[in-house]
């Protein structure tokens, strides 16, 4: 009788070894769930349906094209607010101290949600502009009922407003990330009602305006960079995130 092999622990009954692929996906999935990303995707899809309805049934009847432009911008702002709020995490400083993959998860989530929001809204705009009309008259109605500036303007507007939300989340907390996009919407409403020359109010400029595109891109890049490196402040009482 020998003691060889006694130092090895007996296998636990019913426990299966973790598959490498599942182990790699577990951390991103837990991160996405903790940020309520599945619910955010549902809200983004609902906003896409709302945009489709506004174009399909021409909600601009009372106010003309300007009213439709503002409705579309408000829906884009809602999608940007949803993306910004997902930066809020429930674990705070312990997560920041222990999560060496956290910056990569923040970056991936921000980029993926922005892409999902743009994809959902662009698909809804394309369907809503053509779904209710047919023939030659339908083509004219689609052009009139579509988004001002098309998907290029939508991409610029959405990216810039998402950037304002991410910057707000980093400064005031992820739970308040919606404040920045909503405040920017009010500023834009005033600009749309009058005349403006500053490219920082990019929704008031044509789709191919280079200055407006640069400003929106800078705000988005700054928001993604800050949220990736520093993360969102959990509350006003928390120290600045590391």
C-alpha positions, 0 to 999 in steps of 0.5 A: 500500500502506497500514498502515491496520488493521495495529494490529488483532490477527488473530482467533485461529482456533477462538476464538468470542466469549463469549456475554453470558449464558454470561459472566454465569453463568460466575462463579456456576458456578465459585463453586458448583463450588469450594464443591462445591455439586453434591455438597452437593445430592446429599447433601441429596437423600440425606438427604431419602430417609433422612427419607422412609424413617424416616417410611415404615417408622416407625423410631420403633417402639422409642422412640415419637414422641420417637425419631422426633422425634430422628431427624428432627432429626438428619437436619435437622442433617445437612442444615444441616451440609452447607450450612455446609461449603459455605462452605469455599473452596480459594483463601483470601485471593487470592479475597477480595482479587480477588472483588468479587462474592464477598459476593453469591455467598456470600449467594446460595449460603447462601439457595439451599442452605437453600431446597433443603434445606428443599424436599427435606426437606419433600417427603420428609416429605410423601411418607413420612407418607402413602406407606405407608398408605391409607384412613381408617387411612392418614390416622391413620397419616399423622398419627401418622407425620408430623413433630412440628410439621409443616413449620413446625417443620422450617423453624424448626429447619433455619434456626436450625441452619444459622445455627449452622453458618454462625457456626461456619464464620466463626469456626473455618473452613468445613471445620469448619462441621459442628461447630456443628450437631452440638454443638447437636444434643447440646444439644437431645437433652439438652433433649428428654430433660428439660424446658426453657423457654429459647427458644434450644433451639427444637426442644424447643418447639411449632411455633407458639412465637413466642419459639423462632421469633424465636431461630431466625430471629435465629441464621439471620440472624446466620449469613447476615450474617456469612458474607456480609460476612466469609466463612468462615475457611479454617483456624485459621492464617489471619487473620480473613477480610475 
